Amino acid sequence: MGLGGIHPIQLIIVLVLVLLFFGGRGKISAMMTDLASGVKSFRKGLQDEEEDDKPASSEPKKLNSKGEPINVTPSKDETKV
């Protein structure tokens, strides 16, 4: 028996876990930082896709005096002078 009923193997396991979580040159904190930046870039990518899905023309259509839409695109039949 070890210290107060704690076996040496249990003490070693606890020390290894403490080193993993709080020590070891910040491996866990570096992994968590990488995970957070990955989640942040994923969310930003989702927002960019949602903005791309919006219609490009947000301007209202031009109407003539009769209330009909005006064709503002040039037709192919017109020739330049």
Secondary structure, 3 states (H helix, E strand, C coil): CCECCECHHHHHHHHHHHHHHHCCCCHHHHHHHHHHHHHHHHHHHHHHHHHHHCCCCCCCCCECCCCCECCCCCCCCCCCC
